[in-house]
Amino acid sequence: MAVEIGGTEIVRAAALLGAGFAMGVGSIGPALAEGFIGVKAVEAIGKNPGEAGLLTRTMLVGQAVSESTGIYSLVVALQLIFVA
């Protein structure tokens, strides 16, 4: 017995694949950026330990800004899953 696949199933499958792709690609950039920011902050603290508090705050702000790209990709993925 053959199973018929209609247009709605194809659209749903494409939306789920797109959501996975959006999260996969959209999380690579923030992960690399946060790692790079962390490395540079540790290097800066090693060179000037007296400014550790200021450097840590600046590092956390930079990581929060770079994480916004990952949050945007999460929003797109959720829209693909629940709206499409």
C-alpha positions in Angstrom: 0.0 0.0 0.0 1.5 3.3 -1.1 1.5 6.4 1.2 0.6 9.7 -0.3 2.7 12.7 0.7 0.9 15.9 0.3 2.0 19.5 0.1 1.5 20.2 3.8 3.9 17.4 4.8 6.6 18.7 2.4 6.2 22.2 3.8 6.4 21.0 7.4 9.5 18.9 6.6 11.2 21.8 4.9 10.3 24.1 7.9 11.8 21.7 10.4 14.9 21.2 8.3 15.2 25.0 7.9 14.9 25.4 11.7 17.7 22.9 12.3 19.9 24.6 9.7 19.2 28.1 11.1 20.2 27.0 14.6 23.3 25.1 13.3 24.6 27.9 11.2 23.4 30.7 13.5 25.2 29.3 16.6 28.6 29.0 15.0 29.4 32.7 14.8 28.4 33.6 18.4 30.3 30.6 19.8 33.5 31.7 18.0 33.1 35.3 18.9 32.5 34.6 22.6 35.6 32.3 22.7 37.7 35.0 21.0 36.4 37.7 23.4 37.2 35.4 26.4 40.7 34.7 25.2 41.5 38.4 24.6 40.1 39.3 28.1 42.2 36.7 29.8 45.3 38.0 27.9 44.5 41.6 28.9 44.0 40.6 32.6 47.3 38.8 32.5 49.0 41.9 31.2 47.3 44.3 33.6 45.8 42.4 36.7 44.8 45.7 38.4 42.1 46.3 35.8 40.5 42.8 36.1 37.1 44.2 37.2 36.8 46.6 34.3 38.0 44.1 31.8 35.6 41.4 33.1 32.6 43.8 32.8 33.6 44.8 29.3 34.1 41.2 28.3 30.6 40.3 29.5 29.0 43.2 27.6 30.9 42.1 24.5 29.7 38.5 24.9 26.1 39.6 25.4 26.2 41.6 22.2 27.7 38.8 20.2 25.1 36.4 21.6 22.3 38.4 20.1 23.0 36.8 16.7 22.4 33.4 18.2 19.2 34.6 19.8 18.0 35.9 16.4 18.6 32.5 14.8 16.7 30.9 17.7 13.7 33.2 17.0 13.8 32.3 13.3 14.0 28.6 14.1 11.0 28.9 16.5 9.0 30.7 13.9 9.8 28.0 11.4 8.7 25.3 13.8 5.5 26.8 15.2 4.3 29.2 12.5 5.1 27.5 9.2 
